[in-house]
Amino acid sequence: MRWSNLALTADPPTDALPMALPDAVVRTFDTPGFAGITFYEIRAKSIISRVPAASRVPFQWTINPYRGCSHACRYCFARNTHTYLDLDAGHDFDSKVIVKVNAPELLRRELAAPTWPGEHIAMGTNVDCYQRAEGRYELMRGIIAALRDHANPFSILTKGTLITRDLDLLREAAEVTSVGVSFSVGFLDDAHWRAVEPGTPSPRRRLDAVRRFADAGFGVQVLMAPILPGLTDSEESIDATVAAIAAAGARGVTPIVLHLRPGAREWYLSWLARTHPNLMDRYRALYRGGSYAPKAYQREVSARVEAAARRHRLGAGAPSEHRQIDQDRDRRTDRDAGRRADRARPAAAAAEQLTLL
């Protein structure tokens, strides 16, 4: 870990330590990028989590080294999980981040356990593992190295450009197992980006990262997510975004219309009421049935993305399994390759992965 410009809270106020985190170490950093953010370091008891069957996604396992997210996306579905820690789903979610500092060592132990089936692990299914905290704690390098050393298939979905730091490890992992890399880029408009994703790298910077991974041999998928009703769902906005995704070298694009689960719903709609009150009636109509927009509207938006994808010669729809790169350099024996194939289940489709986001 890098601890330059570090300030450790010696005597935190009584409300600084949530009741659910009695043993956490509370840290703040005095660098501008971490202004107003408090980190709660904990030593987790486990790190590979089973995804509830009710989630209806094709993968069973995930790793989340962080809880809470400085990306501060107003629509993030995971906001409500902060309430389980006696924190709120709004500002606390953005500014109070739980860090599982022992994640890499814990993962090595769990991967080596005789009971671990060696199945695909999806990351980025809750909060972004490449949020700002990762620049300090560097947990993902240890996590990727562990997955590489155990030839365990995995995928990463992110809005963070910090993933380019780990391109070397991801290439090494892709030589021995299935590795999927997906980015989320819902739109290009700077004003919307600053308003609804204020803690993320800009969409253009994310697309630069897509290009780096594509040039390195990865079949990068882009989740055009979320598409915001009344804000980024026009043909013009969609066409410009798909054109930029194609130019970045992505292999495919999958549209996901905004969905608003409890916690995210209140936080996003309170912002919308302040900034775009003229859209409130439309949102009430679209989301009166629950967290998801009507199927007819989703199909309409998807049709626009598919048309733009055809114009720009980019694959659209549910992306296929991510395959390993540089197979020509892989000198494994047939026996070893067969053993890994028996252990590995197909990688999760990126579109399904994002349904958790």
N, C-alpha and C positions, 0 to 999 in steps of 0.2 A: 504494500500500500504506500501511497505517497502522502505525506502529512505536512508538506510545507504550507505556510499560511494557515496553520491549524489553531483553533481555540477550543479547548475542552471545558465544558461547563462544570465548574468545580462544585457549585452548590445550587443545583437547578431549583427554580421555584416549585412549589408544591403541585402546581397544575402542569408541570413540564413532563412528568412521567405518568403516562396512562396507567390506570389500575391493571390493565391486561398485560402490561410489560414491566413487572416489578423489578426485574434484574437487568434491564437495558442500561447501556452506557449512552449518555446523551452527549452529542457533539454538534458543534456549529463550526463553520469555516468563515474566515473573514475575507474571502475573495468575492468580487462582485457577482459572479455567476451563482453563488450559493447564498446570496443575501436573503434573509427571511426564512431560510430552510433549516429545519432541525432534523438531525439523523439520530435514530434510536438503534444502536448496535445490539444485536442479540445473537446468541448461539442456538441455532435451531436444533431440534431433535431429529428431524428428518427433512429431506430436500426433494425427493421424487414424490410427487403427489398424484394420486389417482383422480382422474376427472370423473365427476358424477355422471352416471348413465343418463340422467335426465337432461344433460347438456346436449345430447343428440349430435355429437361430433365423432368422427371416425378414428380419433386417437384416444388412448386411455391414460396417458401419462404426461405430466408437465413438470417443469422446474420454474420456480419464481424466487429469484434471489432477493427481490425487493417487494415491499408492500407500500402503497402510496406512490405517487409519480409526479416529479417536477415538470413533466411535459404539460401538465395542467389542461389537458384537452377537456373542454366543457362537457362533452358528450360521453366521456369514458364510462363504460358499463361498470367497471370495478369500483367506482366511487363508494357504492353502498357497503363494500367489504370493510371499509375503515370504521364503520359503526360497530363492528364486532370487537374493536379494540378501544372502545369508549372514546373514539374520535369522530369528528363529523365528516360527512361525505363531500363537503364543499372545500373551503379553504384548507382545512386540516389535511385532506387528501393530497392537495398540491404541495403543501409545505412541511408535512411531518412524515418522513420516509423511514420505514423500518428496513434495516440492512441485516441480512443473515450472513454475518462475517465468516462463518465456518462452512459456507456452502461448498466450495471446491473439495475440501478434505472429506466432508460428509458424503458428497457424491461418489468419490472414489470408493468409500467403504460400501455404499449401497450397490454400486455397480458390480463390486466383487463378491457380493453375497450370493450363495448358491441358489437362493430363491428368486433372484432377479431374472426375469425371462428374456432380457435383451431386446425389448420392444422399443418402437419409435417413441421419442420424447419430443414434445412440441414446446417451444419457448416463445414468450411474447403473447401468451394466451390470457394473461391477467393484466399485469402492468408491463411497461416496456423495460426489458432488461438492459437496454442501452440508453437509459435516461442519464441525466447529468451525474448522478451519484456514481455511476460506473467509471467515470473518469478518475475518481478518487480511489474507489475500493478495488477496481480491476478484478471483480469476481468472475466475469465471463471468460477471461483467459484461462483461469484454472478449470472452469467448468468445461470449456471446449477441449482443453487438453485431456481431461479425464475421459470424456466421451470418445475422443480420438484413440486414446490408449486402450480402451475397451471395445473399439470398433462398434460402438453403439449408434444406430441411426438416429438422426435428430433434424429438427428444422427450427428456424428462427424467423420471426416476424417482427419488424421494427419500424419506427419512424426516426431512429437515431443514426446519424452518420458516423458515430463512434465505432460502429461495427467494422469500418474499414481498417481500424487499428489491428483487428484480429484476422485480417485476410490471410496472413501466413498460416495461422493455425487451422483456419477453415479449409484451406487448400490441402493441408496435410490430412485432415480428417476425411475429406472427400476422396482421398486415395484409398481409404480402407473401409468406408461405409457410405451410406446414403445421407447426403447433407442438402437441406433445402434452405434457400435464402429468399425471403420475400420482404418487400417494402410496402408501406402504406402511404399512398399519395392520392388524396381525394380530389384535389383541385390545385390550381396554380395561383389564384388571386391573393396578393400580398395582404390586402386589408382583411380578408376573411381568415387567412392564416394567423395573423397577429391577434385577431379577435377570439378565435375559437381553439387555437393550438399554440398559445403564446410561449410555451416553454420548449417547443420542438425546433429542430433545424428547419430552415425554409424548404418548401417543396422543391425548389431548384437545386438546393444542396443535396436533398435526398436523391434526386434524379442523377446528380453527378456520382453519387455512391452506387446507384444502379449500374451506371456505365462502367465503373471500376470493376464491379463483380462480373458483369457481362464480358468485359475484356479479359478477365482472369479465367473464363471458361464456365462460369456458372449459368445455368438456365434460370435467370431471375424472373420471378413473378411479381407483378405489382397489383396490390389491392387498391382499387380506386374507391377509397373508403375514408370517411363516410361521404356520400353525396347528400348535400343538405337541401331539403325542399325549399324552393323559393330563393335560394342563394347560389347554389352551384349546380343546379339540375338543368340549366338551359342547354340547348343544342350547341351554342357557341362555347360555353364554358367546358362542356364535355369534350367537344372536338379539340379544343386547344390542349386540354389535359392529356387526352389520348395521343395526340400528335407528339407531345413532349415525351411521353412514356415510350412511344415507339422509337423516337430519335435517341433515347438513352440506351437502347439495345435490349429492352426487356423482352422476354419470350412470350409473355401473355399478360392480359389485364382482366381483372374480375371486378365488376361493380358491386358495391354494397351500399344500399340506401340507409341513411341514418336510422338507428333504432334507439329508443329512450327507455331504459329500464329505471326502476326506482332508484333515487339518489342522483343519477345522471339526468333524469327527466326534470326534476325540480331545479337543478343547477343550470341546465341548458335553457330551459324555458324562462327562468328569471332573467337571464341575460338577453334572450330574444325579446322579452317584453320591454326591456329598457332600450334596446338598440333598434329593433325592427317591429314595433308594435303593430304595424300594418299586416304582419304575417301571422299574428296570433290566431285569428279565426281559421286560417288555413291549417295551422298545426293542430288546432282543436279537432278539426274535421278528420285530418289524416290519422291522428293518434288516439281518437276517441275509443277505439277498440282495444287498446293496450299499448305494448311497447313497440310494435312494428307497424309500419305503414301498410295500407291495403296491398294485396297481391297485384291488383291491376296497375297501381301506380309503380310498384317495383318492376313489373314487366315493361312498362312504358319507358322507364329510365334505362333498364337493361338494353332495350332495343336501340336506344340512342347510342349507348356505348358500343354495342355490337356493330352498328352502322359505321361509327367513327373508326372502329378497329379495322373494318374491311377497307375503308378509305385509306388508312395508313398502313395497311398490310401487317397488322398485328393480331395475334391469336386472342380471341375473347372467349369467356366462359370459364368453367371450373378448370383450373390448371391441373396438369397431370403430375404424377409422382416426380419429385426431383431426383435426378440420377447423379451418381458420383462423376467427377471430372477426371481428366488425365488418366483414363484407363490404360492407355498405352504404356504408362510408366509403372503400372501396378504389376509386381512380380510375385504375387502371392501364389502358392500352390493351389491346385484344384481342390485339395482336401480342405485347406483353410478357407477358401472362398465358399465352399459348400457349407461349412459349419456356420459361417456368418449369415449366409442366405437362410439357413434354417432358423436362426435366431431372430432375424430382422423381419418385421412386418412392414407392409407398404407405408410410405410416409403419408402424413395427413395432407389432404388437399388444402392449399392456402386459403381458398374461399371459405372452407369449413372452419379453418383455424380462426379466421377473423370473426366468425359469428359469435365468438366469445368476447370480442372487443366491441 
